[in-house]
Amino acid sequence: MIFEKIPMHMYENFHKMFSGSNPNTFNICKNCGGACEHNKIGTLLPGEKEYMAKKMGMSVSEFELRYLDILKMDDGTLVHVLKLGELCPFLNKETEACECGDFKPITCKIYPVIFMVEAGKVHFTIDDWCQLSRKKACRNYFESAIPLLSRLPIPTEWFSHVVRYDDLYFDYKQLKKCRQGKSPYAVFTLAELLSLQRDCVETYQVEMDKIEAFDIEGKLEMYKIKTTGSGIDYTQEIEEPTI
């Protein structure tokens, strides 16, 4: 199956209307340390690699080599994902800045908006696991992205493929070993990827900055991540009620 590419002007319009971050979200994400990115897979929408390559002033082939891998689904459908590795390929290791902040992959930009497919229909909601969902202002802000996302002509079949791995966690060290012998723009089968799934991800330690409550080591144990999405231990209560 080959998905029809979403026109570039639709990507441009989406990014103009939704920035993905603002002063309300920045400090929360900073204190969290980007835990949503650990052991996860980032996926590009149909036609998004062409749009991003153009924004970065490079050819699509160069963009693929530098930033992407491919997932080959059971039916042969190819889905483009961010290069499978421990760090996001767009993270500048020297400055720790995102190299595509204004036009980053939409599935990354909209998080904590998540999706599910039921009876052939796509449903969007907010992931309560994310610390952003616990601030009413932030939650409302990301909910405003849902109608914008719904206007993009994304095939239901694309969502059906992505939901098979999008909420799971993977062993990056094993992925690195699995990459051996593959080309830089590597092809991984879905079965190959799922075999590297992690049942549980260790607790992350977040360095204390402006958070007042801390232990004797100066760190705060914020949460334990499990693939089921349950069993997460929060140290903070919801600060504002959500509807």
N, C-alpha and C positions, 0 to 999 in steps of 0.2 A: 504494500500500500504506500502510495506517495501522497503526502498531504499538500494541498494547495497553499502556496505561500501567502501569508498575510501581507498586504501592501505596506510599503515603507511609510507612507504618510499616516497610516493608522498607528504605527508604533510612535511616530513623531508626536501625534496628537495626544496619545496616552501619556507620554513622558512630560508633555507640557502641562497637562491637567493634574497629574499626580506625581509629586516629587519623591515620595517614599520615605522621606525623613524630614523632620522639622525640629525646632528647639525642644519640643515636648518629648520627642522620641530619642534624641541623640544621647543624652546622659544615661537613660535607661539601658540602651544598647551598649554603651561604653562600659557601664558597671557590670553588665552581664558578661561581656567578653565575647559576644557573638556565639553563644553556645548552640544556637540553631544551625550553625554551619558545620559543626563537628560531626564527622562520620556520616554526612548526608550527601545526596546527589542533587546537583542543580541541573535543570532541564531547560533547553531553549524551545520556544514556540516555533511553528513552521514559518520560515522566512526570516527569523530573528538573527540568524548568523549573518545573512546578507546585510541586514540593517546595521548591525553592530560593526561589521567590517568596514562599511562605508563611513560610519561615524569615527572610526579609529584611523581612517585613511590608509587602509591596507587591502590587499586582494583577499577574496574569500578563502583561497587555498592557504595563504599565509596565516589568516585568522584561524583556520581549522588546525593547522600544525601547532600553533602557539597555545591555543586555548581550549580545544575541543577533543572529545572522544565520541564514539558512537555506541549506542546500545541496539543490538539486533534482537527484535522481539520474536516470539514463537512463530508468528506468521510471516516473518521476513521483513516486517516494517522496521525502518531505521529511524531512531530518535537521537537527536543531538544533545549531548550532555556536556557540562563543564568538565575539563580534564580531571580524571579521577585521581585524586591525590590528597595529601593531608591539608594543604592550603588552597584557597581559592586562586586560580591562575591569574586573576585580575588584581590580586593584592601585591602592591609594590613592597618587597621585603625590606627595602632600605628606609622608605618613608612611612610604611604601614598605611598608605593611602590607597583607596580604590581607584583603579585606572579607568573605570567606566561608570562613575557615580551618577552621571546625568542620564545614562542610557543603559543601565545595568539590566540583566535578564529580568523580565517581568515577574517570573515565578519567585525570584529572590526579592525583588523590589516590593511586592505586595504582602510578603509575610509579615504578620501572622494570618493573612487570609489563606485558607486552604480549601480544597475542593474534594468532593466525592461524587461517584456516579452510582445512581440507583435507578433501576428500571429504564435505562437508556437516557436518563436526564442528569445533567450536571448541577450540583448544589454547592454553593459557596457558604462558608461560615468562618468564624474567627477561632483560631487555635488557642484554647484556654491555657495551654502549657506555657505560652510565651509571656514574659513579664509585661510586655506592652499591653496585653489584653486586660491587665489588672488596673490600668489607668483608664477611667472613662473617656477622657479627652482623646487619648491615643486609640482606644478601641473604636470610638466614633469616626476618627480620622481614617482608619483603615477600612472600616465598613463603607466609607464613601468611595473606595476603589472598586467595590463589587459591581455596581452598575456600569462603570467604565470598562471593567474586565468583561462583563457580559456582552458588551457591544462588539468585542473583537470576534471575528469569524473563526473561532477555534473549533475544529471538528470534535464531536463527542468521542470519536474513536481515538483521538490523540489523548484526551483525558483518561480514557479507559486503559490505555497502555501505561500512562505515567503513574496512575494510582497503584499499580502493582508493586512499585518500589519506592514511591515518593515519601512515605511515612516511616520507612525502615532506616536502620543504621548499618554501616558496613565497616569491615576491618580494613583500614587504609594500608596497613603493613602487608597484609595478604594481597591487596590490590596491586601494590607495588611489585610484589613477586610475580603476580599474574601478568603484569605488563611486560615482563622479560620476553624478548623475542618478537614482540609486537612492534608495529610502526609507531612513530610519535603521535600520529592521528589514529589511535587504536580502535579496534572493534571488539567489544565485549558482548557475548550473548547474554540474554536475560538470565538463563539458567546459571551461567558462569557468575554473574553478579550476585544472584540470590544465594549461591553457595557460600558467599563471603559475608553473609548477613551476621550481624552481632545480636545476640539475644539481649544483652544488657551492656550499657556503656557506663564506665566508671563515673563516680561523682566528680564534678568539676570544681576546682578551687578558684575563686575569683579574688584577685588582689583588691584589698580595700583602698578606696580613694577618699570619697566624701561620705561613705557609709559610716555611721557612728557606732553601730553595734558590731563588735568583732571579737574573735577569740584571741588567745594569747599569742598565736602565730601571726596575727594580723590578717587572717583570711576568713572568708565567710563561705561555708558550705551551703550552696544555694539550692541544689536540686540533684536528684538522681534520675537519669534518663533511661527509660525502658521502651522497647519497641511497641508495646501495647498502648503506650500513652498513659498508663495508669501507674500507681505507686510512686508518683513524683512527690518528693518532700519539699515543700516551700517553707522558707523561714519568714516570709512576709505574708501578711493578710492583705486581702484586696483593700486598697486604700479608698476606693470610691465604688459605690454600687454600680453595677452594670445592668442594662436592660436586655 
